[in-house]
Every structure is written in C-alpha cells, then in structure tokens.
C-alpha cells in the first residue's frame, strides 16, 4: 500500500522578485521557487505542488510578513474572481515589473542584440477601461476557501447550488464567482447583469448548468464605445419567445442608452459565438468606435482592441515605428478587421491586409469603405501561401510589414516567409513577449532589432503588449 506523501512546506521564505505569468520567485538553498498570489517583499510559508531538482512551484500557506509594496485592493472580489491579478500592487510597480518582463524575455529567450528599451507606456485610466466584458450565468456558485471552511458538512454539500451571475472561477470550469460590482467597464454594465439575472429569478427561468448542459440563461456580452454606443448580446440555451420579448421590453425601458440589443440561441456545449448567428432585436446590429479620426464597425463577433483609449496609443506607436512617408506599400499581417492598416493608411501608398478569418476580412473591407480609404485591399488566407511571386507582381512587394499575431506568436513557416520576403522594415506587435522573443531570435538571421516599446493595455493584470521595430541588415 502506497502512502500519500506529505506536502513539502518551506518556512519563512522571502519573496525576492517578480518572475512571469503572475508568479514571483524566491531562491531556497539554490533552488528557484515560483510562488503564486504573492508580491516581492512578502515573507511566507510555501506549500509546494511541484518539486523538481532545480525548481519548484507553490502557493502561500501562511503570510509571516506583508511587503511594504502592497496596497489595498479596490475590488472586494480580488483574489477570488481571477480577472485582476495585481490590484495589491501600486500601478507604478505594476509597470516596473511589466517593463522587466519584456527585458527578461527579449534577453533570455531572444538572446539578440537590443537597443535601449523605451519606458513602458502606461494607461491614463486604470479602472473601467475595457470596452467588452462577458458575464456567465450559472446554477452553481463558486465558494471561496475562507467561506467554505466555515460551513458544516451538511451546508457544504448544498451551498454551491445557487443561481449566480459573474465570472468563471479560475481553474474551475463549472462554477461561477458571483460578482457584485466589477470595476473593469463603465456602467451600466453591472446594472445590466443584475437586471437580467433578477428577471430570470423572478420568472423561475433556469440558469445554465455548465456541467450538465441544460438551462435557459447562459452568458451575456456588453460592448461599449468612446462614442457612447452600447451593445448587449444575451445568450440563451433555447428559444423562448415570450420571455425573450418580455426581457427585451424590460431592458429597453430600464436602459434607453442601449443602441443595439441582440439575443443568441446557443444549444452547443461550449460558449463560443463564432459559429452562431446573433439575432438583432433592437438597433442596427453593430456599434461604431472611433480611434483618432478613424471609425470602426464592431459587430457582435468582431475582434477589436479591448481597451479603446490605449489601443489608440498602441497603434500610434506602431505607426511611428513604421516610419511611413507616403511612398511605401504596407502589408498588415494577421490584420483582423483591418484596424492597424486603416490607422496607418494616411501615411502609406498602399495597404495590403491578410487574415485567415473570412468574417474579419469582410469587416476590414467595410471599415475601409467607412473611412473612404481606397488604397487598402484585404485578402482571406494564409500569408505563407498567398504571398507568392504572382501576388507580389499584382500588388507590389512590401516596403513595410506589420505583424500582430495571437499569443502563440508566428508560425515558423511565416517567420521563414518573412526572411524570404526581406522587406526593409518590420513592425512586430505582440501580446506575448515570450513568443515574440522566440520569433525575434529566428528573424535575427536577417534583421536587427532597432526599437522596442512596451505598452500596458490591461492595468492590474499580468498581460503586456510590446512593439518592436526591425530593419534589414
């Protein structure tokens, strides 16, 4: 009979520095110990859940001393909902650690020659900065550890069963953290969520069972713009015309600022919207955002930068790094709905956008027309196959390439394609400096990194954007 190993606990560990992905690092007898839910300067007892020869991972069992760097989180859900990881750090410190993360990734993973890295561009607004939020309705509530410990065995057996609205608990797919006030988006986001939840409760409509896959009220998306438009998309598990009509009437009465209201029927086992058709019940079915003098149509399934004001900053840096003077042909790879290409278009001779998602390209073409941009063309497909000699003969070779890939970075085939194309200048916009550093190491065969600018898009989270300029050697 195998005996369960006793957990390894390290006592009085001083948290030394921020590591990455929200963890901090300490060194105990030469071993690197990565600890979650702490900040540099904390002294903690750490329980390990991974223990290798040279490194370990753990969580704080007891706090012996709190860091002087800590501040009081402004949200009462902090530490439970998982949406924000760094509210206990002053914003200046968050920026400092994010800057360091970029430096560490580019030097340790990229191992390339770097220029002086510019200071991170922080956000002017550190709360209510998101233009899109998605809430989940569930018939099972996530109970925080501290609350759970106070319940009797009988209470614990049934305490989860409660209709709630909020966010998925971190690492728990079938239970939802009940949210009172979320500070990530301007009102009426919280009032909308509570009104819809209350309507379902008053009418005994079942909240969705995420594990059992049954129930009516599933999720909702709230999208706002700096131009004052508001889109609400209510997602339900099956059609119920009577209650959809009644809920529609209630929402439009209580929230006259809604410019577009949609209902989406989702009978699938997952929450993705890409293969569903939202039904417009009020308004034009989309909202319009403005960055500088450019307008962008955002439909319910569109991808758009989630922080509009800081998105403007990110795009302005990208345009600056592109060094355009009106003579260049710009290729915008992973162009999405065309937002970067359109934003830099006034200084370019021609814009060529390439993207795999057909609906995004349709939006990009609409956005170009919306802004009366006639020198931009957008194509659906894989850059590796599209960008051949015939394509270049028809549209011109790129003088500047802008690439903004997803978190996984660029596929190695695309990196090799960029080396083959050998455009004089490349601007690499990344939401993951680690995969960016990996790609830069490959591009180093022909390109030198000439400028680096980190940008914070999401205060109080561990996420960081980084813009890199590369020039052909």
N, C-alpha and C positions, 0 to 999 in steps of 0.2 A: 504493500500500500504506500503510494507516494504522499508525502506530507507537503502541504502547501507552504511555500517559502514565506518566511516573514518579510514584510516590506522593509526595504533599506531606507533608513531615515538619517539624514545628515543634519547635525545640530549647529546652530549659531553661524549660519552661512551669510557672509556679506555679499549682497548683490553688487557686482562691480560695474557692469556696463550693459547697454542695450545691445542685443545680438541682431535679430531679424525676425520678421513674421510675428511680432508681438512678444517674443520671448527675450529675457535678459540672460546674461552669462555671469557665472562665478567660476573660480578655479579652486578645487579642493584636492589637495595633495597631487597637484599636476594635472588632474582630470578636469576637462571642461564640462560644467554642469549648466544646462539650459533650463531656465525656470520660467513658468508662465505666471501671469497675474501678479507681477511684482514690478518695482521700479528701482533703478540704481540708488544705492544708499540704504535700502531695506536690509534688516538682519532677520533671517527666517530659519526655521527648521523645515527642511525639504524632504518630502517623501518621493522617492524615485519610482517611475513607472517604466523607464528604460534604463538599463545599466550595462554599458559596453566597456571595453577595456580602456579606451581613451576619452569617452564622453558619456554623458548621462542626461536624461530629461526627467523633470519632476515638477511638483506643484507645492506651494507653501502650505505646510501643515499648521504652523503657528508663526505669528509675527512677533519677534522679540523686540524689534525697534523699527519705527517707521522712518523712512527717508525724509530729510528736510525739504526735498524737492516736491513732495506731494502737495496737492491742493484738493479741496473738497469738490467731488463731482457735482455737477449741477442737475443731473438727472437721477431720480430715485430708482430707476431700473438699471443703472450702471452696474456692471459685473454680473448681471443675470441675462439680459437680452442678447448681449454679444454684438450689437450693432456698432457700438463705440468701444474701443479698447483702451483709450488713453485720456479719458476725462480727468484722471487723477494726476495728470502732469500739466504744468503750465504750458500754454501754447508755444512760447518761445523755446522750451525744452523739446517739445514735440518736433519742431522744425530742426533743431540741432541734431536730434537723433535721425531724422529722415535724411538730412544732408550727409550724415556719417554713413548711413546705409548705402547711399549712392556711391560715395567714395570707396567704401569697402568692397562693394560688388564689382566696380569697374577695375579696381586694382587687384583684388584677389582672384576673381573669376576671369576677367578680361585679360589681365597681365599685359596691358598695352601701354604705350607712352601716352600720357594725358596732358592737356593744357591745365592751367589753373581752373578749377571747377567753380563756377559762379555761385553766389549765395542763393539759397532756395527762395523762390517766390512764394511767400505766404499768402493766406486768404485774408481779405479785408473783413469778411463775415465768417465767423467760426460756428455759428448756430443758424438753423433754418436756411441752410444753403442748398439743399437738394431740391431739384425740380421734379423728381419722380420718387415715389415710395410705393411699395407693395405690402399690403397687410394680409394676414391669413386668419380665417375664421376656423375654429376647431371645437370639437366637443370634449377635448381633453386639455387640461391646463398643466403647464409645467410648474412644479413646485420647487422653489429654491431650497438648497440643502438646509439652511438655517431654519426655515419654516417646517421642512419635512421632519427634522429631528424632534420638533415639539409635538408632533402628532402621535396619538396612540396607534397601536397596530390596526384597530378597527377603523379609526379615522383615516389612516394612510391608505387602506385598501380602496376607499371610495373617493378620496379627496381630489383625485385627478379628474373626475368626471364633472366637468363644468363647461358651459359654453363660453368661449373667450374669443377676443379679437386682439391680434398683436403680431408678434414675430415668432418664427421657428426658434426654438431653443437650440443653442449651439451644440451640435453633436447628437441631438435627439430629434429624429425626423417626424415623430407622430404626436408631439406635444408642443403647445404654443404658449409663449410668455404673454400673459395678459398685460397690456400697456394702458396706462392712464394718459400720460402726456409724453409724446415723442417730440424732441426739440430739433429734429432734422429738417423739417419742412414747415413753411408758413401755414398758418390757419387759413381755411377751415379744415385742415387735414384730420386733426383729432376729432373734431365735432362730426365730421362726415362718418368716420369709422364707428363712433359711438351711436350715431343715429341709425345706421344700417343694422348694427348688432341689436339695438333695442327693438327695432321693428320686427326682426326675426324672432326675438324672445317673446314679444307681445303677441305674436301670431302663431306661436309654437311651431315655427319652421325649424327643421333640424340643421344645426351647424355640421360642417363636414367632418366625417370620421376619416382621418388621413390613412389609418392602417386598414380599416375595413372597407374603404372606398364607397361610402354612401353618405347621403345628406344633401341639403339644398345650398346653403350659403358657403362658398368656398374661399374666394380671395377678392381683393379689390385693388386697383391701381389708381393713384391720384397723381396727376401731372399738372404742374403749374408753369407759368412763363413770366418773364420780367415785363411782358406787355399786358399782364393782367388777365390772361385767359386761364381757364380751369377745365381739365378733362377728368372725368370719373368713369371708370370701367368696372362694373360689378360682375363678378364671375360666379355663376351658379352651376350646380351639378345636374340639374334637369330643368326643363321648361315648366313654368307655372305662370301663365299669362295674367291671371287675376292678381297675384302678389307682385309680379314684376310691374304691372301697371300701377298698383297702389303705391309701391315703393318709389317708382318714378315720380308720381304726383307729389309724394311727401318730400323727396329730395329737392325737386324744383321749387316747391313752396318755401322750404326752410333755407335753401341755398341758391338764391337767384343769381349768384355770381358764376354758377356752372354754365360754361359755354358749350360744352359737349358732354353728353351722357350716353353711355353705352352699356348694354348687357351682353355677356358672352356665355354661351352654354358650353360647359366642359364636362363631357362624360368619360374622359380618359382617366388614367390612374396617375398622371403627372400634371403639374400646373403650368407647363409651357404653353405659350399662346401662338407660337409660330405657325401651327397648322390649324388654327381655329379662326372663325370669322366673327369678330365683334359686330353686334347689331346696334346701329345708331338709333337712339330713341329721342334724342334732342340735340339740336345744333348741327354743325357741318361735318362732324366726324373726325375732325383733327384740330390741333391748335397751332399757332404760329409763334415762334420765338425769334428774337432779334439779337444778333451779335454785331456790334458796331452798326454799320448801315446795311447789313445783310439779313434777309428774312429766311426762316427755315420752317417748312411744314413738318409737323410731328404728328404722325398717325399713331393709333394705339400700340402697334407692333414695331414702331420705328426705334432704332438706336439713336440716342443723342447724348452728348456730354451731360452728365447728371448734375453738374454744378455750372450753371449758365455763366455767371459772372466770372468765375475762374477759368471757364472754358475759353472765354474771350482773351484772358491773359495767356493761356497756353497756346492759342492759335496765333496771337501776336508775336510771341517768341519764335514759333515755328516759321512764320513769315519773315521775321528778321533774319533768322539763320539761313533762309533760302537765298538771301542776297539777290533778289529779283530786280531787274531794271527795265522790264517791258520787252526784252528780246528773247526770253527763254521759253522753251517748251517744258512744262512741269508734268511729271507723272505722279499721280496720287494713288498709292497702292493701299489696299485694304480701305478703300475710300468711303465705305458705308454709304450714308445718304449724301455724300459729297461736301460735307461741311468744311473740311480743311481746304480742299481745292477751290471752293467758292470763296472762302475767306481770303485767300492769297491771289485771287484771279485778277484783280485790278492791276497788279504789277507783273503779270505774265502774258506772254504772247499767245500761249495755248495751254489748256488744262486737259489732261487725259486721265480719267479715273477708272480704276479696275477693282472689282469686288465680286466675290463668289455668290452673294445673296441677290437673287433677281429682284425681289421686292425693294431692297435698298437702292439698287440702281434705278428703278422706276422713280423712287423718291428723289434721288440725286438729279435726275433729269427735270423733274418738276421744280426742284429748288433752284436749278439754274435758270429755268424759264421765269420763275417768280422774281428773280433778281435781274432779269433781262441780260443774262450772260450768254453770249452767242459763241464764245470761243472755248467752250468747255464741252467735252464729249465723255460719256460714261459707258463702260462695257462690262458685261457679266462674264465671269470666267476666272480661270486660274492664271495668274501672271506668268507662270513658267511656260504655259502652252500658248497664251495669247501673244506675248511679246516676242515675236519672231521677226525675221528679216522682212517678210511681206507686210507685217503690221507697221514696222518702222518706216518702210517705203511709203506707206499710205499716210501715216500720222506724224512722222518725224521721230528721230531718236531723242530721248530725254536729255535736256541740259541739267535738270534738277529732278531728283527723285525724292518724294516724301513718303515715308512708310510708317504706318501706325497700326502694328499688328496686335492681336489679342495677347493675354497674359503669357501664353506659351511661347511667344516670340515668333520669329520667322522660321519656316521650314528650311532645312539645309539646302534643298533644291533651289529655293528662292534666293538664299544668300549667294549660292553659286551663280545664279542667273544675274544678280546684281553685279557680281565680279565680271561676268561675261559682257554685260551691257556697258560697264565702265563709264557711267555718267560722271561729269566733272564734280558734281556736288550731291551729297545725300543728306537728308534730314531724317533722323530716326526718332520718332516719338514713341515712348514706351510707358506702359503702366506696370512694368515689372523689370526693374533694373538688373535683376539676376539673369533673366533670359536675354535681356538686351546686351549685357556684358559678354555672354556666350557668343552672341551673333557678332559683336564688335571684334572679338578675337579672330573670327573667321574672315571678316571684312578687312582685317589688318594686312592681309596679303597684298591689297592694292590701295587701301585707304588709310589716311591719317585722321585721327580724331582732333578736331580743331577748336570746338567749343562744346561746353557741357552746361546745361541749366536745369537743375531740379525744380519741380513745381509741385506745391501741395494743393491737391484738388479736394481732399477729404479730411478736414480737421477732426481730431480725436479718434482717428483710425490709424492703422499701420500702413495704409496704402500710400504710394508715392509715384508720381509721374516724373519722367526725365526726358529732356530733349537734347539730342546730340547732333552736332554738325560734323560731317566727314568730307574730306576733299581728296580727290585722286592724287596719288603721289606723283 
